[in-house]
């Protein structure tokens, strides 16, 4: 089973590597990091480089697509090889999924027209402007499309996806294998829980990356 | 502030990238992936390659050390450049931390002699054999040493570390920035919660990597 994770300059590292760590443990799965061209790709916070093993053209029809988010994708929305690839690969995929603002790329490819979907909480208006119906759940499954909220939500999404691809037992085993029994040190992981001044701080800070 | 993440063949991707995503967002932090030699380093499940930007020798005294786990570290415990580097860097570090079986490397370097520490739940006996006192908490802080449980626990650890390095407000902002409001799809993230047959399945499966 081919699972493709397409990456691009300034994608968010954890958006891709959270699902990777889960999906690469599925028996029989082959996970491939793709980019426009094979080679090194820098992450959003610029201090880590991942290697794309293949080009988008090398893997046109993977069974599973996982599109990570990151501020670098805004310049790809209008017209790009990545959006074209998503549009085409979605025609034959078994599952098309995204993490964080990866859903903006799915929407730009027409995958989310009139479809409930989620994204990073700061990007809900952008998602709506691209034709999707922003939902507040952390993981939104509609037909063969699964979208996840910001960054870390890719881990929850990937475990759900494993259950669909295989069985609850395999998903539970992988969850135990990565000891995913989270204990966030603060109650600040969503805008509905975080103190108002923290929400403001992050909203302002995000502008430096945009 | 220099934060070093030393990696090695067959380290676990999420062990390193979870903390990276958190720590690279700390104002003024410079996170560097190090290896014996700079260049590509393959992760535990063999389908992803990260790039080490510098050699261990290039950064002998970072303020913060984050050592990821992974099955590849077993052959480094007896004698290795990495263990020597940890022993020496720990003398001047402000914080010395590990994720998952990264604590085995800390222990091999003498950092955990008679110290409470945690690791992946499957590696507690190995940790004890190296002189540490295995604890069951997800994140264990003793003086300047913080150890985290398996793989995904590095995210919890890194957020705790950010609070120590800066303030609770910055840690909360980063937690909100990565939307870390986890909703694991199953109650199977620790051996005390997972069904007995799942614990057995993972214990058996782990042997293929060892």
Interface residues (C-beta under 8 A of the other chain):
Chain A: X12 X13 X14 X17 X18 X20 X21 X24 X25 X30 X31 X32 X33 X40 X45 X46 X47 X48 X49 X50 X51 X53 X100 X120 X121 X138 X139 X149 X150 X151 X152 X153 X155 X156 X159 X160 X163 X168 X169 X171 X172 X173 X175 X176 X177 X178 X179 X180 X181 X182 X183 X184 X185 X186 X188 X189 X190 X191 X193 X194 X195 X197 X198 X199 X201 X202 X205 X206
Chain B: X12 X13 X14 X17 X18 X20 X21 X24 X25 X30 X31 X32 X33 X40 X45 X46 X47 X48 X49 X50 X51 X53 X100 X120 X121 X138 X139 X149 X150 X151 X152 X153 X155 X156 X159 X160 X163 X168 X169 X171 X172 X173 X175 X176 X177 X178 X179 X180 X181 X182 X183 X184 X185 X186 X188 X189 X190 X191 X193 X194 X195 X197 X198 X199 X201 X202 X205 X206
